[in-house]
Amino acid sequence: MDKLANERLTPLAGSGAPTVESSTSAVSWAAIIAGAVVAAAVSLILLELASGLGLASVSPWPNSGVSLTTFSAMTAIGLIVVQWIASGTGGYITGRLRTKWVGTHTHEVFFRDTAHGFITWALATVIVASVLAAAAASVAGAGAHGAATVASGAAQGAGQAAASSMSSGASGTSGASPADSPVSAYDVDALFRSGRPDSNASAADARGEATRILAKGIATGDVSAADRTYLAQLVAARTGISDADAQKRVDDAIAQVRAAEVKARQAADAARKATAAASIFSSLSMVIGAFIACAAAALGGQLRDQHP
């Protein structure tokens, strides 16, 4: 019974024969923590290296650097390689450092090793996620401070502009409209339109009214025929060109605005697809990392038992 000093005897149900059961936990937390720390360190090193290579492969200049498709493929491969190396290293370290389970069936040993590898991967993932979240929070805090500084200056400018607007419009209005009023400046402009725009109107008023018409058209999908005609008359009155040339200039301007809107929507859609692909690739790489950690821990445990 000296060999069973750390074990206890438990009778089997329905029989008087005792069974040997260890009184200690099957989880070797020291080995798991060691492997998780190693995996987290390797992950951070490889992520830093991958970030450097990624920044070196792209360029802000047109027709320079890799394409978006190539960069996405490089990102996917990089995530898988990082998980492969880091998880494999951490799992192997855990398998080699865990204590030897004496008198345990081979299948049970294999299960425990793979479980240790999985727990190591999970703990390393939490560590890396915490470090990256802290770094992102620090960057976001610095960006928020800068944005607050810019917003403060913009607020001062807006306050001065609002004061100027109220003083200039005090003679024609009895009070400011609520900020949440459903009446827009475009509606007020349409209410006071004349049959022919005044050529003596200030350039700022004409440009402001044209801007509001274009913005309304983009918001509703297209500029109405009445607004197009009025814009052409406004342009002709301000520039002195013929009605036909003014109408062509208006049509060209609307086409350019709509093309810019389509381009912005395409850029937003491309960013959405890139984000979705990155999320999918990250999940896939993490699944691969969990499998590699389990396999590496089983291999390390097998070698540990061969060399007691």
C-alpha positions in Angstrom: 0.0 0.0 0.0 3.0 2.3 0.1 2.8 2.9 -3.6 -0.8 4.1 -3.2 0.0 6.7 -0.6 -1.6 9.4 -2.7 -4.5 7.2 -3.9 -7.7 6.0 -2.3 -9.7 2.8 -2.6 -13.3 3.1 -3.8 -15.5 0.0 -3.9 -17.2 -0.7 -7.2 -21.0 -0.6 -7.2 -22.5 -4.1 -6.7 -19.1 -5.7 -5.9 -16.7 -5.9 -3.0 -13.6 -5.3 -5.2 -12.0 -1.9 -4.7 -10.9 0.3 -7.6 -7.9 2.6 -7.5 -8.7 6.3 -8.0 -6.2 9.2 -7.7 -7.0 11.8 -5.1 -5.3 14.6 -7.2 -6.7 16.5 -10.1 -6.0 15.3 -13.7 -5.4 18.9 -14.7 -1.7 20.1 -14.6 -2.3 23.8 -14.3 1.4 24.6 -14.1 2.0 23.0 -17.4 -1.1 24.7 -19.0 -0.1 28.1 -17.7 3.5 27.7 -19.0 2.3 26.6 -22.4 -0.3 29.4 -22.6 2.3 32.0 -21.8 4.7 30.6 -24.4 1.8 30.5 -27.0 0.8 34.1 -26.2 4.3 35.4 -26.5 4.9 33.6 -29.8 1.5 34.9 -31.1 2.4 38.5 -30.3 5.9 38.2 -31.9 4.4 36.7 -35.1 1.6 39.2 -35.2 4.1 42.1 -34.9 6.1 40.5 -37.7 3.0 40.0 -39.8 2.0 43.6 -39.3 5.4 44.8 -40.4 5.3 42.6 -43.6 1.8 43.7 -44.3 2.6 47.4 -44.0 5.6 46.9 -46.2 3.5 45.2 -48.9 0.9 48.0 -49.3 1.4 51.5 -50.6 -0.8 54.7 -50.6 0.4 55.5 -54.1 -1.7 54.4 -57.0 -0.6 51.3 -59.0 1.9 50.5 -56.2 1.9 47.6 -53.7 -0.2 44.5 -53.7 -3.8 44.4 -54.7 -6.7 44.1 -52.2 -7.2 40.4 -53.2 -3.6 39.6 -52.7 -3.5 41.4 -49.3 -6.6 39.5 -48.2 -5.1 36.2 -49.2 -1.8 37.1 -47.4 -3.8 38.1 -44.3 -5.7 34.7 -44.3 -2.5 32.7 -44.7 -0.7 34.8 -42.0 -3.5 34.2 -39.5 -3.3 30.5 -40.1 0.5 30.4 -39.8 0.4 32.4 -36.6 -2.1 30.1 -35.0 -0.3 27.0 -36.3 3.1 28.0 -34.9 2.0 29.6 -31.6 -0.6 26.9 -30.7 1.7 24.1 -31.7 4.5 25.5 -29.6 2.3 26.1 -26.6 0.6 22.7 -26.8 3.9 20.9 -27.1 5.4 22.7 -24.1 2.3 21.8 -22.1 2.5 18.1 -23.1 6.2 17.8 -22.2 5.9 19.7 -18.9 2.8 17.9 -17.4 3.4 15.3 -14.7 3.3 11.6 -15.7 0.0 9.8 -15.0 0.9 6.4 -13.5 -1.5 3.5 -13.9 -3.7 5.3 -16.4 -5.0 3.7 -19.6 -3.5 4.9 -22.9 -6.8 6.2 -24.2 -7.3 8.3 -21.0 -3.8 9.7 -21.3 -4.4 10.7 -24.9 -7.7 12.4 -23.9 -6.0 14.3 -21.0 -3.2 15.4 -23.3 -5.5 16.8 -25.9 -7.6 18.4 -23.3 -4.6 20.1 -21.8 -3.6 21.3 -25.3 -7.1 22.8 -25.8 -7.1 24.5 -22.4 -3.7 25.9 -23.2 -4.9 27.3 -26.5 -8.0 28.8 -24.8 -6.0 30.5 -22.1 -3.4 31.8 -24.6 -6.3 33.2 -26.8 -7.7 35.1 -23.8 -4.3 36.5 -23.0 -3.7 37.7 -26.5 -7.2 39.1 -26.8 -6.7 41.0 -23.6 -3.4 42.5 -24.7 -4.8 43.5 -28.1 -7.9 45.0 -26.5 -5.8 47.0 -24.1 -3.7 48.3 -27.0 -6.8 49.1 -29.1 -8.3 51.0 -26.1 -5.1 53.0 -25.7 -5.2 54.0 -29.4 -8.9 54.7 -29.3 -8.3 56.9 -26.2 -5.6 58.9 -28.0 -7.9 59.3 -31.1 -10.8 60.4 -29.0 -8.6 63.1 -27.3 -7.6 64.3 -30.8 -11.1 64.3 -32.0 -12.3 66.2 -29.0 -9.7 68.9 -29.6 -10.9 69.2 -33.3 -14.5 69.1 -32.2 -13.9 71.9 -29.7 -12.6 74.1 -32.4 -15.4 73.1 -34.8 -17.9 73.9 -32.1 -16.5 77.4 -31.6 -16.6 78.0 -35.4 -20.2 76.6 -35.6 -21.2 78.9 -32.7 -19.8 81.9 -34.4 -21.5 80.9 -37.7 -24.8 80.4 -35.9 -24.6 83.8 -34.2 -23.8 85.4 -37.6 -26.8 83.6 -39.2 -29.2 84.6 -36.5 -28.1 88.2 -36.7 -28.4 88.3 -40.5 -31.8 86.6 -40.5 -33.3 88.5 -37.5 -35.1 90.9 -39.8 -37.0 88.2 -41.7 -37.8 85.7 -38.9 -39.4 86.0 -35.5 -37.4 83.2 -34.0 -35.3 80.2 -34.7 -37.0 76.9 -35.6 -36.4 73.9 -33.4 -33.4 71.7 -34.2 -35.7 68.7 -34.6 -38.1 70.4 -36.9 -39.3 68.4 -39.9 -39.0 71.5 -42.1 -35.7 71.6 -44.0 -33.9 74.5 -45.5 -34.7 73.0 -48.9 -38.4 73.3 -48.2 -38.1 76.9 -47.2 -36.1 77.6 -50.4 -38.8 76.0 -52.5 -41.4 78.1 -50.8 -39.8 81.3 -51.8 -38.7 80.4 -55.3 -39.5 83.0 -58.0 -40.3 82.3 -61.6 -36.8 83.5 -62.5 -33.8 83.5 -60.1 -32.5 87.0 -59.1 -29.2 87.6 -60.7 -28.5 90.2 -58.0 -28.6 87.6 -55.3 -25.3 87.1 -53.4 -23.0 84.3 -54.6 -23.1 82.7 -51.1 -26.9 82.5 -51.2 -26.9 81.0 -54.7 -24.3 78.4 -53.8 -26.1 77.5 -50.6 -29.4 77.0 -52.3 -27.7 74.9 -55.1 -26.0 72.8 -52.4 -29.3 72.1 -50.6 -31.0 71.1 -53.9 -28.2 68.7 -54.8 -28.2 67.3 -51.3 -31.9 66.8 -51.4 -31.6 65.0 -54.8 -28.9 62.6 -53.5 -31.0 61.9 -50.4 -34.1 61.0 -52.5 -32.3 59.2 -55.2 -32.4 61.8 -58.0 -32.8 65.5 -58.6 -36.4 66.3 -59.9 -37.0 67.9 -63.2 -38.3 71.1 -61.6 -35.2 71.3 -59.5 -33.0 70.7 -62.5 -34.7 73.5 -64.4 -34.4 75.9 -61.5 -30.8 75.1 -61.0 -30.1 75.7 -64.7 -31.9 79.1 -64.4 -29.9 79.9 -61.3 -26.6 79.0 -63.0 -27.5 81.1 -66.1 -28.5 84.1 -63.9 -25.3 84.0 -61.9 -22.8 83.2 -64.8 -24.5 84.8 -67.8 -24.2 81.7 -70.0 -27.1 80.4 -72.2 -29.9 78.3 -70.8 -28.7 75.3 -72.8 -25.1 75.5 -71.5 -26.4 76.1 -67.9 -28.6 73.0 -68.2 -25.7 70.9 -69.5 -23.5 72.2 -66.6 -26.2 71.2 -64.1 -26.6 67.7 -65.6 -22.8 67.2 -65.5 -22.7 68.3 -61.9 -25.5 66.0 -60.9 -23.8 63.1 -62.7 -20.5 63.8 -60.9 -22.3 63.9 -57.5 -24.1 60.7 -58.2 -20.8 59.0 -59.4 -19.1 60.1 -56.2 -22.0 58.7 -54.2 -21.8 55.4 -56.0 -18.0 55.3 -55.5 -18.5 55.9 -51.7 -21.1 53.1 -51.5 -18.7 50.8 -53.3 -15.9 51.6 -50.9 -18.2 51.0 -48.0 -19.3 47.7 -49.4 -15.7 46.7 -50.1 -14.9 47.5 -46.5 -17.8 45.5 -45.3 -16.8 42.5 -47.3 -13.2 42.8 -46.2 -14.3 42.9 -42.5 -16.5 39.9 -43.0 -13.7 37.9 -44.7 -11.3 38.9 -41.9 -13.8 37.6 -39.3 -14.3 34.4 -41.1 -10.5 33.9 -41.6 -9.9 34.7 -37.9 -12.4 32.1 -36.8 -11.0 29.5 -39.2 -7.5 30.1 -38.0 -8.5 29.9 -34.4 -10.2 26.5 -35.0 -7.1 25.3 -36.7 -5.0 26.6 -33.8 -7.1 24.7 -31.3 -6.7 21.5 -33.3 -2.9 22.0 -33.6 -2.6 22.7 -29.9 -4.4 19.5 -29.0 -2.3 17.4 -31.4 0.9 19.0 -30.2 0.1 18.4 -26.6 -0.7 14.8 -27.4 2.7 14.4 -29.1 4.5 16.2 -26.3 2.8 14.0 -23.7 3.7 10.9 -25.6 7.3 11.8 -25.8 7.2 12.8 -22.1 6.0 9.3 -21.2 8.7 7.7 -23.3 11.4 9.5 -21.4 10.4 9.6 -17.7 
